[in-house]
C-alpha cells in the first residue's frame, strides 16, 4: 500500500514541527533555512510543470489552428 505522504511532505512536516518547538534562535534559523530551501525547490517544480503545460497547450492549439 502506497503512503499518501511523499518523503518530501513528511520532511516538510517534521521541519515545521521542529521550527514550532525550537527554543534556540540559532537552531530555529537553521530549521527555517531548510524549510525555505524546500519551498524554493517545490516552487521551481511547480513553475516547471506550469511551463510544460503552457507549452504543450500552445503547441496543441497551434496544430489545431493549422488543421482548421
N, C-alpha and C positions, 0 to 999 in steps of 0.2 A: 504494500500500500504506500502510495506516494504522500509525503507530508505536504500540507497546504502552505507551509512556510519554506522559502528558499533559505539557503545558508546565509545569503546577504541580509534577508529580512530578520533572521534570528540574530545576526551580528549587530544589526541596527538597533534591535530591541535591547540587547544586552548593553550596548554602549549608552543608549538613552537612560536606561535604569542606573548604570554606573554614574552617569552625569548627575542624575537626580539625587543620588545618595552621597556623592563625593563631598567631603568637607575641606580637603586640602586644595587651595586655589591653583597651585601649580599642576596637580594631577587633574583637576577639573578642566583646566585649559587644554591639557594634552588629550583628554577624552573628547572635548568639543572639537578639537582639530581633527581627530579621527572621524567624528560624525560629519564634519564639513567635507572631508575628503570623500566619504561615501556618497554624500549628497551630490557633490560635483560629478562623480562617476555616474551616478544614476541620471542626472540631468543630461550628461553627454549622450548616454544611451537613448534617452527619450528623444532628444533632438535628432540623433542619427536615424531612429525609426521614423520620425516625422518627415525627415528629408527623403528617406527612401520611399515612403508612401506618397509624398508630394510628387516626386519624380516619376513614380510608377503611374500615378493618376494622370499627370500631364502627358506622359508618353502614350498611355492608352487613349486619352482624349484626342490627341493629335492624330492617332491612327484612325479613330472613328470619324474625325472631320475629313480626312483624306478619302475615306471609303464612301462618304455621302455624296 
